[in-house]
Amino acid sequence: MTIFFTNIVGLVLFFMFFLFVGFYQKHSLSHKQFLKKYINKIHLNKTSIQQLHTTLPHHRQSAISPLLLLLLLISTPVQADNTPHIGVLYPESGKRASQLYSTIIKNMRQHSDVHIQTREFTANDSTTDIQQWLNDKKSQAVILLGKKGMNLGKKLTVDIPVISGAHMEVHENQSSVSLTADPEQLFYQLKTLQPDVETVHVIYNKANSGWLIKQAVLAAHSNKIKLNAIQINNMQAAGPRLKQLVQKLDPQKDAIWLAYDPILPIKPLLPDLLRKAWDKNLIIFSGNPYHVQRGTLFALFPDYSKLGLQLIELTLNKLDKNKQIFYEPSRYLNSAINIRTASHLGIQISSIQRNKFKMVFPKD
């Protein structure tokens, strides 16, 4: 209907235009002759209006240019704005977390294919308030940041895609971008530093990290690595199992991946684990730069300045495939290396390689 109306208006102006041309035309065709000559071959579109302008005598083009411009603007149909509106919710937080969320949102806004609307939520906001805000903003999808955002998403009853990010865990009914590093890139980095590694060993709980291990199996295969994924069911079993693992591994062929899993208490186990690994020349890597500072060989960890882009990419994918649930590790990553550990393991790090790492330990 809009296109029809604008073309009718354009047609009216079209005839007004020829009346205007006739007023200026003293030594050429009359406006009736001019109209008869061109009415059958000129249509109301951008190309024909430009064609019409070039057919006029040069000294008359400047006189009628304003009218042609008006005709072009009115006769061109107005296209609807199809840019998806995405609501982004983040929790009220301390300074450090707030800066993190600001960085992620800033990166989201750099994506030209979406319209971002943000809201900070507090413990006093009800799900009804949040849902009303999403309705008022005509949001077509919602992104929730942080663990509190993920928990809020569990309570929402909306008919739009719900995506969460900037947290370690995932929820079974919620598409997420986890802060866990992409195993494909972890294994590639491992083989770059030590090509002789054949098997990577990892301890995990299926309920927490089953989704990640499925992706890790494929990543290991593509990097010509065997993945030994050891499933445990409780935290008490984690420590003894990890110690047994270190004792029996071959440092020439094996490496340990400390994947994040709530069931694995890495922090209290790390000092003893690192001592045993150092004595045995065993490679340990993870997704936490703190571990590298303490003595593991390397880590890959999220680049927060690009995390927003991955969340937007997932959201646009969800808008196309609304019923599917996607769990993604972080794919935009920074890297850290401990050159003292590398030297102890006989791994030479060139200055070119060193410059590729975001963080290098020990610090000079």
C-alpha positions as CSV (number, residue, x, y, z in Angstrom):
1,M,0.0,0.0,0.0
2,T,2.9,2.4,0.9
3,I,4.6,1.7,-2.5
4,F,1.3,2.3,-4.3
5,F,0.6,5.6,-2.5
6,T,4.1,7.0,-3.1
7,N,4.0,6.1,-6.8
8,I,0.6,7.9,-7.1
9,V,2.1,11.0,-5.5
10,G,5.1,10.6,-7.8
11,L,2.8,10.5,-10.9
12,V,1.1,13.7,-9.9
13,L,4.5,15.4,-9.5
14,F,5.6,13.9,-12.8
15,F,2.9,15.8,-14.6
16,M,3.6,18.9,-12.6
17,F,7.2,18.6,-13.7
18,F,6.3,18.7,-17.4
19,L,4.1,21.8,-16.8
20,F,7.2,23.3,-15.2
21,V,9.4,22.3,-18.2
22,G,6.9,23.8,-20.6
23,F,7.1,27.1,-18.8
24,Y,10.9,27.3,-19.5
25,Q,10.8,25.9,-23.0
26,K,10.5,28.8,-25.4
27,H,12.7,27.6,-28.3
28,S,12.2,23.9,-28.2
29,L,9.2,21.4,-28.1
30,S,6.0,22.5,-26.4
31,H,5.4,20.6,-23.1
32,K,2.6,18.6,-24.8
33,Q,5.0,17.4,-27.5
34,F,7.6,16.8,-24.9
35,L,5.2,14.7,-22.9
36,K,4.0,12.8,-25.9
37,K,7.6,12.0,-26.9
38,Y,8.6,10.6,-23.4
39,I,5.5,9.5,-21.5
40,N,5.6,6.0,-23.1
41,K,9.2,5.3,-22.4
42,I,9.9,6.8,-19.0
43,H,8.8,5.0,-15.8
44,L,8.9,6.3,-12.2
45,N,12.1,5.0,-10.9
46,K,15.6,6.2,-10.2
47,T,17.1,5.3,-13.5
48,S,14.3,6.9,-15.7
49,I,14.3,10.1,-13.7
50,Q,18.1,10.4,-14.2
51,Q,17.5,9.6,-17.9
52,L,14.9,12.3,-18.1
53,H,17.3,14.8,-16.6
54,T,20.0,14.1,-19.2
55,T,17.6,14.5,-22.1
56,L,16.9,18.2,-21.3
57,P,19.0,21.0,-22.7
58,H,22.0,21.8,-20.5
59,H,20.9,25.3,-19.6
60,R,17.6,24.0,-18.3
61,Q,19.0,21.1,-16.2
62,S,20.1,23.4,-13.4
63,A,16.7,25.1,-13.3
64,I,14.7,22.0,-12.7
65,S,17.2,20.0,-10.6
66,P,15.4,20.7,-7.3
67,L,12.1,19.4,-8.7
68,L,13.8,16.3,-10.0
69,L,15.3,15.7,-6.6
70,L,11.9,16.0,-4.9
71,L,10.4,13.7,-7.5
72,L,13.2,11.1,-7.0
73,L,12.8,11.1,-3.2
74,I,9.0,10.8,-3.2
75,S,8.7,8.2,-5.9
76,T,11.3,6.0,-4.3
77,P,9.5,3.5,-2.0
78,V,10.6,3.7,1.7
79,Q,12.1,0.4,2.8
80,A,11.2,-1.0,6.2
81,D,13.9,-1.3,8.9
82,N,14.7,-5.0,9.2
83,T,17.5,-4.6,11.7
84,P,17.0,-7.0,14.6
85,H,16.4,-5.3,18.0
86,I,18.3,-7.1,20.7
87,G,17.9,-6.4,24.4
88,V,21.0,-6.8,26.5
89,L,20.7,-7.3,30.2
90,Y,23.6,-7.1,32.7
91,P,23.6,-7.3,36.5
92,E,24.5,-4.4,38.8
93,S,28.1,-5.2,39.8
94,G,31.3,-3.9,41.2
95,K,33.7,-1.7,39.2
96,R,35.7,-4.6,37.6
97,A,32.7,-6.6,36.4
98,S,30.9,-3.4,35.2
99,Q,34.0,-2.5,33.1
100,L,33.9,-6.0,31.6
101,Y,30.2,-5.8,30.7
102,S,30.8,-2.3,29.2
103,T,33.6,-3.7,27.0
104,I,31.4,-6.6,25.8
105,I,28.5,-4.2,25.0
106,K,30.8,-1.8,23.2
107,N,31.9,-4.6,21.0
108,M,28.3,-5.6,20.3
109,R,27.5,-2.1,19.1
110,Q,30.2,-2.4,16.5
111,H,28.1,-5.0,14.7
112,S,26.2,-3.0,12.0
113,D,23.5,-5.6,11.5
114,V,21.8,-5.2,14.9
115,H,20.2,-2.5,17.1
116,I,21.3,-2.9,20.7
117,Q,19.3,-1.8,23.7
118,T,20.7,-2.2,27.2
119,R,19.5,-2.4,30.8
120,E,21.2,-3.0,34.1
121,F,19.1,-5.1,36.4
122,T,19.2,-5.5,40.2
123,A,17.9,-7.9,42.7
124,N,14.8,-5.7,43.1
125,D,13.8,-6.1,39.4
126,S,11.1,-8.7,38.9
127,T,10.9,-11.0,35.9
128,T,7.7,-9.1,35.0
129,D,9.6,-5.8,34.9
130,I,12.2,-7.3,32.7
131,Q,9.7,-8.9,30.3
132,Q,7.7,-5.7,30.1
133,W,10.9,-3.8,29.2
134,L,11.7,-6.3,26.5
135,N,8.1,-5.9,25.1
136,D,8.4,-2.1,25.2
137,K,11.6,-2.2,23.3
138,K,10.2,-4.6,20.8
139,S,13.2,-6.9,21.4
140,Q,13.5,-9.9,19.0
141,A,16.1,-11.6,21.2
142,V,17.7,-11.1,24.6
143,I,21.3,-11.5,25.7
144,L,22.0,-11.9,29.4
145,L,25.5,-11.3,30.8
146,G,27.2,-12.9,33.8
147,K,26.1,-15.8,35.9
148,K,23.3,-13.7,37.4
149,G,22.1,-13.0,33.9
150,M,22.1,-16.7,33.1
151,N,20.0,-17.4,36.2
152,L,17.6,-14.6,35.3
153,G,17.2,-16.3,31.9
154,K,16.0,-19.4,33.6
155,K,13.0,-17.5,35.0
156,L,12.0,-15.6,31.9
157,T,8.9,-16.7,29.9
158,V,9.3,-15.1,26.6
159,D,8.8,-16.1,23.0
160,I,12.1,-14.8,21.8
161,P,15.6,-16.4,21.8
162,V,17.4,-16.2,25.1
163,I,21.2,-16.2,25.0
164,S,23.7,-15.8,27.8
165,G,27.4,-15.2,28.0
166,A,30.3,-14.0,30.1
167,H,30.0,-16.9,32.5
168,M,31.7,-20.3,32.8
169,E,28.8,-22.7,33.0
170,V,25.9,-23.4,30.6
171,H,22.3,-24.1,31.2
172,E,20.6,-27.0,29.3
173,N,17.7,-24.8,28.0
174,Q,19.7,-21.7,27.2
175,S,22.1,-21.0,24.3
176,S,25.4,-19.7,25.7
177,V,28.8,-18.5,25.0
178,S,31.0,-19.9,27.8
179,L,34.2,-18.3,29.0
180,T,35.8,-21.7,28.6
181,A,38.5,-21.6,25.9
182,D,37.8,-23.4,22.5
183,P,39.5,-26.8,22.7
184,E,40.3,-26.7,19.0
185,Q,42.6,-23.7,19.6
186,L,44.0,-25.1,22.8
187,F,45.0,-28.3,21.1
188,Y,46.4,-26.4,18.1
189,Q,48.6,-24.3,20.4
190,L,49.7,-27.5,22.3
191,K,50.9,-29.1,19.0
192,T,52.6,-25.9,17.9
193,L,54.6,-25.9,21.1
194,Q,55.2,-29.6,21.4
195,P,54.4,-31.6,18.3
196,D,55.3,-34.9,19.9
197,V,52.3,-34.9,22.2
198,E,50.0,-37.8,21.4
199,T,47.4,-37.9,24.2
200,V,45.7,-35.2,26.2
201,H,44.1,-36.2,29.6
202,V,41.2,-34.3,31.1
203,I,39.0,-34.9,34.2
204,Y,35.4,-33.7,34.0
205,N,31.8,-34.2,35.1
206,K,29.3,-35.1,32.4
207,A,26.5,-32.9,33.8
208,N,28.8,-29.9,33.9
209,S,31.1,-30.3,30.9
210,G,29.7,-33.0,28.7
211,W,28.9,-30.4,26.0
212,L,32.6,-29.3,26.0
213,I,34.0,-32.8,25.9
214,K,31.9,-33.6,22.8
215,Q,33.5,-30.7,21.0
216,A,36.9,-31.6,22.4
217,V,36.7,-35.1,20.9
218,L,36.3,-33.5,17.5
219,A,39.0,-31.0,18.1
220,A,41.5,-33.6,19.2
221,H,40.8,-35.7,16.1
222,S,41.4,-32.7,13.8
223,N,44.8,-32.0,15.6
224,K,45.8,-35.7,15.5
225,I,45.5,-36.1,19.3
226,K,43.9,-38.8,21.3
227,L,41.6,-37.5,24.1
228,N,41.4,-39.4,27.3
229,A,38.4,-37.9,29.0
230,I,38.0,-39.2,32.6
231,Q,34.5,-38.8,34.1
232,I,34.1,-38.3,37.8
233,N,30.9,-37.9,39.8
234,N,32.0,-36.0,42.9
235,M,34.6,-33.5,44.1
236,Q,36.2,-35.9,46.6
237,A,37.3,-38.2,43.7
238,A,39.0,-35.4,41.8
239,G,42.2,-35.0,43.8
240,P,43.2,-38.7,44.1
241,R,42.3,-39.3,40.4
242,L,44.5,-36.4,39.3
243,K,47.5,-37.5,41.4
244,Q,47.2,-41.1,40.0
245,L,47.1,-39.6,36.5
246,V,50.3,-37.6,36.9
247,Q,52.2,-40.7,38.2
248,K,51.5,-42.9,35.3
249,L,51.8,-40.5,32.3
250,D,54.6,-40.5,29.9
251,P,56.0,-36.9,29.6
252,Q,57.2,-37.5,26.1
253,K,53.7,-38.3,24.8
254,D,51.1,-37.1,27.3
255,A,49.8,-33.7,28.5
256,I,47.1,-32.7,31.1
257,W,44.3,-30.3,30.2
258,L,42.9,-28.5,33.3
259,A,39.5,-27.8,31.8
260,Y,37.2,-25.7,34.0
261,D,34.6,-27.8,35.8
262,P,33.0,-26.9,39.2
263,I,33.6,-30.5,40.4
264,L,37.4,-30.1,40.0
265,P,38.9,-28.0,42.8
266,I,41.9,-26.8,40.8
267,K,43.1,-24.0,43.2
268,P,43.9,-26.2,46.2
269,L,45.3,-29.0,44.1
270,L,47.4,-26.8,41.8
271,P,50.6,-26.4,44.0
272,D,51.1,-30.1,44.5
273,L,50.2,-30.9,40.9
274,L,52.7,-28.4,39.6
275,R,55.5,-29.8,41.8
276,K,54.9,-33.3,40.5
277,A,54.6,-32.1,36.9
278,W,57.9,-30.1,37.2
279,D,59.7,-33.1,38.5
280,K,58.4,-35.3,35.7
281,N,58.7,-32.7,32.9
282,L,55.0,-33.1,32.2
283,I,53.0,-30.5,30.2
284,I,50.0,-28.9,31.9
285,F,47.8,-26.3,30.1
286,S,44.4,-24.7,30.8
287,G,42.2,-21.7,30.1
288,N,43.3,-19.6,33.0
289,P,46.3,-17.2,32.9
290,Y,46.6,-17.4,36.7
291,H,47.7,-21.1,36.2
292,V,50.4,-20.0,33.8
293,Q,51.6,-17.4,36.4
294,R,51.9,-20.3,38.9
295,G,53.8,-22.6,36.5
296,T,51.6,-24.3,33.8
297,L,53.0,-24.1,30.3
298,F,50.3,-22.0,28.6
299,A,46.7,-20.9,28.7
300,L,44.2,-19.5,26.2
301,F,41.6,-17.2,27.7
302,P,38.7,-15.0,26.4
303,D,39.4,-11.7,24.6
304,Y,36.6,-9.7,26.2
305,S,36.9,-7.0,23.6
306,K,35.6,-9.5,21.0
307,L,33.2,-11.6,23.1
308,G,30.3,-9.3,22.2
309,L,30.8,-10.2,18.5
310,Q,30.5,-13.9,19.2
311,L,27.4,-13.3,21.2
312,I,25.8,-11.3,18.4
313,E,26.8,-14.0,15.8
314,L,25.1,-16.7,18.0
315,T,22.0,-14.5,18.5
316,L,21.6,-13.9,14.7
317,N,22.0,-17.7,14.2
318,K,19.3,-18.3,16.8
319,L,17.0,-15.9,15.0
320,D,17.3,-18.2,12.0
321,K,17.1,-21.4,13.9
322,N,15.0,-20.6,16.9
323,K,14.4,-24.0,18.3
324,Q,18.0,-25.2,18.5
325,I,20.2,-24.8,21.6
326,F,23.8,-23.9,21.0
327,Y,26.7,-24.2,23.5
328,E,29.8,-22.4,22.4
329,P,33.2,-22.0,24.0
330,S,35.0,-18.7,23.6
331,R,36.6,-18.5,20.2
332,Y,38.1,-15.1,20.3
333,L,41.1,-15.7,22.6
334,N,44.2,-14.3,24.1
335,S,47.2,-16.4,25.1
336,A,49.7,-16.6,28.0
337,I,52.9,-18.6,28.3
338,N,55.4,-19.4,31.1
339,I,58.8,-19.2,29.4
340,R,60.6,-20.6,32.5
341,T,58.4,-23.7,32.3
342,A,58.9,-23.9,28.6
343,S,62.7,-23.8,29.0
344,H,62.5,-26.5,31.7
345,L,60.6,-28.7,29.3
346,G,63.1,-28.2,26.5
347,I,60.7,-26.0,24.5
348,Q,62.4,-23.1,22.8
349,I,60.3,-19.9,22.4
350,S,61.6,-17.5,19.8
351,S,61.2,-13.8,20.1
352,I,58.7,-13.9,17.2
353,Q,56.6,-16.6,19.1
354,R,56.9,-14.7,22.4
355,N,55.5,-11.6,20.8
356,K,52.3,-13.5,19.8
357,F,51.4,-14.1,23.4
358,K,49.3,-11.5,25.2
359,M,50.9,-12.4,28.6
360,V,54.4,-13.7,29.3
361,F,55.5,-15.1,32.7
362,P,57.6,-14.7,34.7
363,K,57.4,-11.0,34.1
364,D,60.7,-9.1,33.7
